[in-house]
Every structure is written in C-alpha cells, then in structure tokens.
C-alpha cells in the first residue's frame, strides 16, 4: 500500500505525524500502535485515524508508506 491509496483522513494523519515526529515518524506510530499512547502534538482525531490504520494496513502497510 502506498500513500496514494489512503483516504484523505489517513493521509492527513500521516502527514501530521511526519511533521511532528520528523524522520522517526514510523517509529513513533509503531510505538503508538503498541501502547495506544502517542507523544505530544497529535489531536484525538488524528490518533483515532492512526489507530484505525493499525487495524487495516498494519505494520506491513506502514512499512510501505513514504
């Protein structure tokens, strides 16, 4: 799966995570997926979308995103 197959809400959540977490954005999302706790900067809508993505694209899908 690549970024162009994501919904607008999913793209927005990923873009926000990239902006906040920088080059380590995937690591931070993985930590959030494992714990349900995200570091500062993401609002509840973005967190909810990332959690839904955990259930739909999973780790393999996250790995393919750029």
N, C-alpha and C positions, 0 to 999 in steps of 0.2 A: 504494500500500500504506500502510495506517496502522498504528499501534502495536497495534491490536486484532487484526490478522491475523498477528501474530508469535507464535512459540512462546513458552512460558514462559521457556525458557533465553535466547531472543533478547531478550525484554522485560527480563529480569534484567540482561543485559549492557548494554543501552541505558540502563537506569535507573542502573546503577553508573557508566557513562561520564558521564551527566548530573550525577550527584552529585559526581564528581571534577573534571570539566572545566568545570562551570558553563555559562554562556551560549555558550561556544565549543565545546561537545561535538561538534557535527557536524564542525567544522574539525579537531578532534583525531582523530576517527575517520577522516576522509579522509586525513590525514597517515599514520595507522597503516596504512590500506589501501594507500597508495602505497609505503611503506617497509618495512612489516612490523614496525616498531618503535613501541611505544606508550609514552608518558610514564608516569611512576610511578603506582602506585595500582591497576592492574588485575592480577588474578591470571591465571594461564595459562589457566584455563577460560573466563574472560570474553574474553580475547584470541582464543582459538580460535573462540569463537562469533562474535565480530565478523568474523574472517577468513572464516568460512563465510558470513556475511551479505553480505560483499563479493561472493562468488561467486553468491549467489542474488538479492538485491534490488538490488545495485549502487548507483551514485551516484543514479540517479533515485529509487529506493526510499528511500534515506537522506534525500533532499530532502523527501519527503512526510511523514516522521516528525515528530511534535511532542513 
